[in-house]
Amino acid sequence: MFDELSEKLEATFARLRGRGVLTEADIKDGLREVRRVLLEADVNFQLTREFLERVEKKAVGVSQLRTVSPAQQLVKIVHDELTAMLGERREGLKLSSIPPTVVMMVGLQGSGKTTSAAKLARRLKGEGRATRLVAADVYRPAAIDQLETLGRQLEVPVFADRSTTDVVKIARAGIDQAKRERDRVVIVDTAGRLQIDDEMMKELVRLKGAVHPDEVLLVADGMTGQDAVRVAQGFDSALGVTGVVLTKMDGDARGGAALSIYGVTKKPIKYVGVGEKPDALEEFHPERMAGRILQQGDVLSLVEKAQATFDADEAKRLEKKVRKEGMDLGDFLVAMKQIEKLGPLEGVLKMLPGVNSKMLKQAKQADPKRMKHLEAIVLSMTPQERKSPGIINGSRRARIAKGCGRPVNEVNRLLDQFRDMQKMMKKAASGGRMGFPRF
């Protein structure tokens, strides 16, 4: 997400930082380069021009600052303006005071609407809100089957009625069932088309008028850039969209849709799809996203992801044991498996400040089977060796390597990593804080 845009902006600011003192001409040259980068990222031309005008106005006099370097101050100005362009602040789902909250999902066919509906249902269920999906796409072959399959996988109930093609009747019946079952949220999955047409909009307008949804969420393909913005304008003018879900953002290196859609439509991006897995739907925080784009990290999102992903009981047990007895290789393996749950290393590193493109490229090249190899090495050790790694001499290392089918240098690397983590844990423990997530 935003890889290409981030790299180009970082290169631009790196050149400015290298100059130490910035003249007005330096700033103009830098902003000219930022303009080129944004337009290459498929950001709306008018928005780009307005963005740069605001930045340049704020940057006047930046070279006179003494406490902060001019380049750092310029980056701060760009960060603030990117945040404004992305929507200024997080806007969550509007929940009705009288349940159920009705969410209507709309969008073109192929944008990921049905999958996004299921992901949103999973997220809401995880927040403790009983959620029901309603299959109101009666045109696409197997659309109902797809939603029912996703519902079973996520253990979310799905209402479907194959005896009629009247979407209003289906949606009303689904909402009535949700009321009887005391569900908190109902998500209505509607039909998409290959392009916006009057017939499609009339049906959606009729459906909206019948069920009075609290939210009308447009699901748009983030990889389509300015096309996604035009689609958003079309749906908004007909339906009054309340928010946007941008999908396929894990494959969008440019970010033109995300950077343009709020500025053009003034409709907030509420969620972004970042993968195919059921949990690959993230809340959209403009300020945090601006930080990611400028390679400043997103520690808050990383902490939230860790809290939602880690096994709290296992983390507490491990922390207690390490405090009392120290860490052994069995504990090391458990800790590494917890970290693995956060996803690919590259994605985790992007959320940490100070991580440059070189480090990200190295992470991208890392062997995805690395964790399996680590596990095989540890399981090839005797219980005594896992508990007391100091006894592992040269002959034991050769035996372990042979037992797991990995080279000796990988065994050596694992033991080095373990010693580094031991030192880190001792240091953290002496300061009264451990390196495990708090719940």
C-alpha positions in Angstrom: 0.0 0.0 0.0 1.5 3.3 -1.2 4.9 1.7 -1.7 5.7 3.6 -4.9 4.4 6.9 -3.6 6.3 6.6 -0.2 9.6 5.8 -1.9 9.4 8.8 -4.2 8.4 11.2 -1.5 11.1 9.9 0.8 13.7 10.4 -2.0 12.5 14.0 -2.5 12.7 14.9 1.2 16.1 13.1 1.6 17.5 15.4 -1.0 16.1 18.4 0.9 17.5 17.2 4.2 20.9 16.8 2.7 21.1 20.6 2.0 20.8 21.6 5.6 19.7 25.2 4.9 16.7 25.6 2.6 16.2 28.6 0.4 12.9 29.6 -1.1 14.1 28.2 -4.4 14.9 24.9 -2.7 11.4 24.6 -1.3 9.8 25.5 -4.7 12.0 22.8 -6.4 11.0 20.3 -3.7 7.3 21.0 -4.0 7.6 20.8 -7.8 8.9 17.3 -7.3 6.1 16.5 -4.9 3.6 17.7 -7.5 5.1 15.3 -10.1 5.0 12.4 -7.6 1.4 13.0 -6.7 0.3 13.3 -10.3 2.2 10.1 -11.2 0.3 8.5 -8.3 -3.0 9.3 -10.1 -4.1 11.9 -7.6 -6.7 14.3 -8.8 -5.1 17.3 -10.6 -7.2 20.0 -8.9 -6.6 18.5 -5.5 -2.9 18.3 -6.1 -2.8 22.0 -7.1 -4.7 23.1 -4.0 -2.6 20.8 -1.8 0.6 22.4 -3.0 -0.7 25.9 -2.7 -1.5 25.3 1.0 1.9 23.7 1.7 3.8 26.5 0.0 1.8 29.1 1.9 2.6 27.4 5.2 6.3 26.9 4.2 7.0 30.6 3.8 9.5 31.5 6.5 10.4 27.8 7.2 14.1 28.5 6.6 14.2 30.9 9.6 13.4 28.2 12.2 16.2 27.2 14.5 14.8 24.5 16.8 13.7 22.2 14.0 15.5 21.7 10.7 13.7 23.4 7.7 13.4 20.0 5.9 11.8 18.4 9.0 9.3 21.3 9.3 8.4 21.0 5.6 7.8 17.2 6.1 5.5 18.1 9.1 3.6 20.6 6.9 3.2 18.0 4.1 2.1 15.4 6.7 -0.6 17.7 8.1 -1.9 18.5 4.6 -1.9 14.9 3.5 -4.0 14.2 6.7 -6.5 16.8 5.6 -6.6 15.4 2.1 -7.3 11.9 3.4 -10.2 13.1 5.6 -8.7 14.9 8.6 -9.9 12.5 11.3 -11.3 8.9 11.7 -15.0 8.5 11.1 -16.4 5.3 12.4 -19.6 3.4 11.6 -22.7 5.3 12.7 -24.6 3.0 15.0 -28.3 3.5 15.6 -29.4 4.1 19.1 -32.3 1.7 18.4 -31.0 -1.5 16.9 -30.5 -3.0 14.5 -28.2 -0.6 12.6 -28.8 -1.1 8.9 -25.7 -0.9 6.6 -26.3 -1.0 2.9 -23.2 -2.1 0.8 -23.2 -0.7 -2.8 -20.7 -0.7 -5.6 -19.7 -2.0 -9.0 -19.4 -5.7 -9.7 -15.9 -6.9 -9.1 -15.0 -4.3 -6.5 -15.0 -6.8 -3.6 -18.4 -5.8 -2.2 -19.6 -9.2 -1.0 -16.3 -10.1 0.5 -16.1 -6.7 2.2 -19.6 -7.2 3.6 -18.5 -10.4 5.2 -15.2 -8.9 6.5 -17.2 -6.0 8.1 -19.6 -8.5 9.7 -16.6 -10.4 11.2 -15.1 -7.2 12.5 -18.4 -6.1 14.1 -19.0 -9.5 15.6 -15.5 -9.3 17.1 -16.5 -6.0 18.7 -19.3 -7.8 20.4 -22.1 -6.7 18.1 -24.4 -9.5 16.9 -24.4 -9.1 13.1 -26.5 -10.6 10.3 -25.8 -10.5 6.5 -28.6 -10.2 4.0 -28.1 -11.6 0.5 -29.9 -9.0 -1.7 -27.8 -9.6 -4.9 -30.3 -11.6 -7.0 -28.5 -11.1 -10.3 -25.0 -12.3 -10.1 -24.7 -16.1 -10.4 -23.8 -17.7 -7.1 -23.7 -14.4 -5.2 -26.0 -15.8 -2.6 -24.0 -19.0 -2.4 -20.8 -16.9 -1.9 -22.3 -14.9 0.9 -23.6 -18.0 2.6 -20.2 -19.7 2.4 -18.5 -16.7 3.9 -21.1 -16.6 6.6 -20.5 -20.2 7.6 -16.7 -19.7 7.6 -17.0 -16.6 9.9 -20.0 -18.0 11.9 -22.1 -15.0 10.9 -25.8 -15.7 10.1 -27.0 -15.0 6.6 -30.5 -14.3 5.5 -31.4 -15.4 2.0 -34.6 -16.0 0.1 -34.3 -17.7 -3.3 -38.1 -17.7 -4.0 -38.1 -14.1 -5.1 -36.1 -11.5 -7.0 -37.7 -8.6 -5.1 -34.7 -7.1 -3.3 -36.9 -4.8 -1.1 -38.9 -7.8 0.1 -35.7 -9.8 0.8 -34.1 -6.9 2.7 -37.2 -6.2 4.8 -37.6 -9.8 5.7 -33.9 -10.0 6.6 -34.2 -6.9 8.9 -37.4 -8.4 10.5 -35.5 -11.6 11.3 -32.6 -9.5 12.7 -35.1 -7.7 15.0 -36.6 -11.1 16.2 -33.1 -12.4 16.9 -32.1 -9.1 18.5 -29.1 -8.6 16.2 -27.3 -5.3 16.6 -26.3 -4.8 13.0 -27.7 -5.9 9.6 -25.5 -5.7 6.5 -27.3 -5.7 3.2 -25.2 -7.0 0.3 -26.7 -5.5 -2.9 -26.1 -6.3 -6.6 -23.4 -4.6 -8.6 -23.0 -3.9 -12.3 -20.1 -3.7 -14.6 -20.8 0.0 -14.9 -23.2 2.6 -13.5 -26.6 2.5 -15.2 -30.0 4.0 -14.5 -31.6 0.7 -13.9 -29.1 -0.2 -11.2 -29.5 3.2 -9.4 -33.3 3.1 -9.5 -33.3 -0.3 -7.7 -30.8 1.0 -5.1 -32.8 4.2 -4.5 -35.9 2.1 -4.1 -34.1 -0.2 -1.7 -32.7 2.7 0.3 -36.2 4.3 0.6 -37.6 1.1 1.9 -35.1 0.1 4.5 -33.8 3.6 5.6 -30.2 2.5 6.2 -28.0 4.2 8.8 -25.0 3.8 6.5 -24.7 3.5 2.7 -21.1 2.3 2.2 -19.6 2.4 -1.3 -17.2 -0.4 -2.0 -14.6 0.9 -4.5 -11.6 -0.8 -6.1 -8.6 1.2 -4.9 -6.4 0.0 -7.7 -8.6 1.8 -10.3 -7.3 5.2 -9.2 -9.4 8.1 -10.6 -12.0 5.7 -11.9 -12.8 4.9 -8.3 -13.3 8.6 -7.7 -15.7 8.9 -10.6 -17.6 5.9 -9.4 -17.9 7.4 -6.0 -19.3 10.7 -7.5 -21.9 8.7 -9.5 -23.1 6.7 -6.5 -23.1 9.7 -4.2 -25.1 11.9 -6.5 -27.8 9.2 -6.8 -27.8 7.7 -3.3 -26.1 10.0 -0.9 -23.2 7.7 0.1 -22.2 8.0 3.8 -18.8 6.4 3.6 -16.3 4.5 1.4 -14.6 1.1 1.7 -11.5 1.0 -0.5 -10.5 -2.5 -1.4 -7.4 -4.1 -2.9 -5.2 -1.5 -1.2 -2.5 -4.1 -0.5 -1.9 -4.2 -4.3 -2.1 -0.4 -4.8 1.5 1.0 -4.8 0.3 4.5 -6.0 -2.6 5.5 -3.8 -4.4 7.9 -6.2 -7.9 6.8 -5.1 -7.2 7.1 -1.4 -5.7 10.5 -1.8 -8.5 11.8 -4.1 -11.7 10.3 -3.0 -12.4 12.4 0.1 -11.2 15.6 -1.5 -13.5 15.2 -4.4 -16.6 13.7 -2.7 -16.1 14.8 0.9 -17.2 11.3 1.9 -14.9 9.7 4.5 -13.0 6.5 3.8 -14.1 4.3 6.7 -12.3 1.0 6.0 -9.6 -0.3 3.7 -9.3 -3.9 2.4 -5.6 -5.0 2.6 -5.8 -8.7 1.6 -8.0 -11.7 1.0 -8.0 -13.1 4.6 -11.2 -12.5 6.7 -9.4 -10.1 9.0 -7.9 -8.1 6.2 -10.2 -5.1 6.7 -8.6 -2.1 8.6 -10.2 1.0 10.0 -9.0 4.1 8.1 -7.2 6.7 10.1 -6.2 9.7 8.0 -3.4 10.9 10.3 -1.9 7.4 10.7 -2.1 6.8 6.9 -0.3 10.0 6.2 2.4 8.8 8.6 2.7 5.6 6.7 3.0 7.4 3.3 5.8 9.5 4.7 7.5 6.4 6.2 7.0 7.7 9.7 5.3 4.5 10.9 2.0 3.7 12.4 2.7 2.4 15.9 -0.9 2.8 17.2 -2.3 0.6 14.4 0.4 -2.0 15.1 -0.4 -2.0 18.8 -4.2 -2.4 18.0 -3.4 -5.2 15.6 -1.2 -7.0 18.2 -3.9 -6.7 20.9 -6.5 -8.2 18.5 -4.2 -10.9 17.2 -2.1 -12.1 20.2 -3.3 -14.8 22.6 -3.6 -12.8 25.8 -3.5 -15.8 28.1 -0.4 -17.2 26.3 1.3 -13.8 26.5 0.7 -13.5 30.2 1.9 -17.0 30.9 5.0 -16.4 28.9 5.7 -13.0 30.6 5.3 -14.6 34.0 7.6 -17.5 33.2 10.3 -15.3 31.7 10.2 -13.0 34.7 10.6 -15.9 37.1 12.8 -18.4 35.3 14.2 -16.6 32.2 13.6 -17.4 28.6 14.4 -20.8 27.0 14.2 -21.8 23.4 10.7 -23.2 23.8 9.6 -19.7 25.0 11.5 -18.2 22.1 9.5 -20.3 19.6 6.2 -19.3 21.3 7.1 -15.6 21.1 8.1 -15.9 17.5 4.8 -17.6 16.6 2.9 -14.8 18.3 4.8 -12.2 16.2 4.1 -14.3 13.0 0.4 -13.8 13.6 0.8 -10.1 12.8 1.4 -11.0 9.2 4.3 -10.6 6.8 7.4 -9.0 8.2 7.3 -6.3 5.5 3.8 -5.2 6.7 4.9 -5.0 10.3 8.0 -3.0 9.5 6.0 -0.4 7.5 4.2 0.5 10.8 7.5 1.2 12.6 9.1 4.7 12.4 12.5 5.0 10.9 12.3 1.9 8.6 13.6 2.8 5.2 13.0 1.3 1.8 16.2 -0.7 1.9 15.0 -2.5 5.1 11.6 -3.1 3.5 13.2 -4.6 0.4 15.3 -7.0 2.6 12.1 -8.0 4.4 10.3 -8.6 1.1 13.1 -10.9 0.1 13.0 -12.9 3.4 12.1 -16.6 3.1 8.3 -16.9 3.9 9.1 -20.4 5.3 11.5 -19.0 7.8 9.2 -19.7 10.8 8.7 -23.3 9.7 12.5 -23.7 9.6 12.9 -22.2 13.0 10.3 -24.5 14.4 11.9 -27.5 12.8 15.3 -26.6 14.3 13.9 -26.1 17.9 11.9 -29.3 17.7 15.1 -31.2 16.7 16.6 -30.3 20.0 16.3 -32.4 23.2 14.2 -30.9 26.0 17.5 -30.3 27.9 19.0 -28.4 25.0 15.9 -26.2 24.7 16.0 -25.4 28.4 19.8 -24.8 28.5 21.0 -23.7 25.0 24.5 -23.0 26.5 25.2 -26.8 26.3 24.8 -26.9 22.5 28.3 -27.4 21.3 29.6 -28.1 17.7 28.6 -31.8 17.6 25.2 -31.1 19.0 24.7 -28.3 16.4 25.6 -30.8 13.6 23.1 -33.3 15.0 20.3 -30.8 15.2 21.0 -29.6 11.7 20.9 -33.1 10.4 17.7 -33.9 12.3 15.8 -30.9 10.9 17.3 -31.0 7.4 18.6 -27.4 7.7 22.2 -26.2 7.3 24.4 -25.7 10.5 24.6 -21.9 9.8 20.8 -21.6 10.3 21.1 -23.4 13.7 23.9 -20.9 14.6 21.8 -17.9 13.4 18.8 -19.1 15.5 21.0 -19.4 18.6 22.4 -15.9 18.0 18.9 -14.5 17.7 17.9 -16.3 20.9 20.8 -14.7 22.8 19.9 -11.3 21.4 16.3 -11.7 22.6 17.5 -13.0 26.0 19.5 -9.8 26.5 16.6 -7.6 25.4 14.2 -9.4 27.9 16.7 -9.0 30.7 17.1 -5.3 30.0 13.3 -4.8 29.8 12.8 -6.8 33.0 15.4 -4.7 34.9 13.5 -1.6 33.8 10.2 -3.1 35.1 8.8 -3.5 31.6 8.6 -6.6 29.5 8.5 -6.9 25.7 5.0 -8.5 25.7 1.7 -6.8 24.9 -0.4 -5.7 27.8 -4.1 -6.5 27.9 
